């Protein structure tokens, strides 16, 4: 990273919405990359005023989550996922359709979508995700997968902050835990 990119990251604002388990992994990753103005929680005023990157991490049923309000927010949204045996992430840019954020269980929806996508396109190295679907449906979480999701999430946030191209929906990021 250049000094200019480090400065941009340091000045970028990031909001993390998620379970305490996930935020305890993603916050140190973001700080390690150089983010400094990091807010946690579900403050809709802060969401509306945020100018750079929103990071959303919600596992299980979303119910009355902040996700349903993000259709109006015009910033990129990173959705990292603990897929038990690995991790994934989806990025929704301001011009992308944000209807998927209204899914009652975004984690399960994303796992089924990515697994189906991999099967349809005959992508190698994705079988583990299909095998993990019963565990994901049961709400199982994995510390190693959450750490991997946090790492992926922080890297994506840094790339968005400095203006690099990132994969966004319908594309995704996927990595198996080691």
Protein Blocks (a to p, Z undefined) as FASTA:
>chain_A
ZZklmmmmmmpccdddddfklmmmmmmmmmmnopabdcedjdfklmmmpmkbccdddehj
ekjafklmmmmpccdcdddddehjaccdddddfkbcfklmmpfblmlmmmmmmmmmmmmn
opghklmmmmmmmmmmnopacfklmmmmmmmmmmmmmmmmnopacdddfbdcddddZZ
